[in-house]
């Protein structure tokens, strides 16, 4: 149950999710976890906007990867998938795992930018908990923009997320081609976008 990760955490919300304290960081480079593990020259922030199977080893044995992650500028915690077709307790588990790892990393001296992931409206009462308002957060849009239903769920939850978390800055991994980001900028939120590895590779081939 990895109860060792709970030592010193500060619970938040009705579900007592682990708290990730506010960060004002602004990454200039993002590196996926699976590439960070083998990186010879650590630089940038480690992210987990990759398939869950590619970071499951961290969830099983986080202490093993703490020395590796500590060599980088900071970490955006695991973006555990919130499958809205799954029972609600499984969706809650995905959010809680992200907060738990992020809080644990932060308590071990690693700069952390919380990752925010939500599903349908019935996830709003826990999906935004455990994040101290007013700082930098991160969202992944790689999957959310491809399918009509996924895009709708992402956009419907965006405004409730802004109200709950009140971010100063949003790191977007993937496309920012959605009206919600313009709406956020109108509210004074800075949007910092990073292309996915796939998009960068496609751009290079096109050139």
C-alpha positions, 0 to 999 in steps of 0.5 A: 500500500506504500504507506511510507509515501504518506508520512508527512503529507497534508490532506486536502478536501473531502477525500483527504488527497495529498496536498501539492504546494504551490509552485511558480516555476516555468519550465523551458524544457520537458522530458518524458519519464522513460527517456529521463531514466536513461538520460546521460545529461539531466536537464529540464523537467520530467513529465508523465504525459505518456501511456500509463504502462510506461511509468507503472514501474515508478508507481510500484517502486518510487524510491528507486527512481527518487535519485534519478528524478532529483537530478532534474530541474523538477517533476510534473507528477504522473498523469494517471488516466481517468477513464470515465467509463470506469467506476468512480472509485477507480477514477478517484484512485488515479487522481489520488496517485498523482497527488500522492507521488507529487506530494512525496516528491515535493517533501523530498526536496524536488520542485513539483508542478501538479498535473490536473486531470479530470473526467465527467462532472462527477469527478469535479468534487475530487479532481481539483483537490490537493492543489494549493491555488495560485501557482503553476499547473500542468495539463495534457491535451494529447488525447483530449483533442483527438476525439469529440467526446474527450474534447467535450469532457476536457472543455466542460471541466476546464472552467470549473478547474480554473475556478477551483485551482485559480492557476497563475500559469498553465503548462500545456503538453500537446495542442492548445487549439481550444477556446478554453485557453483563450478564455484562461488568458482573458482571466490573466492566466499565462499559457505555456505550450509544449509540443508532444514528441510525436508532433515534433518528430512529424514537424522534422519529417515535414521539413 
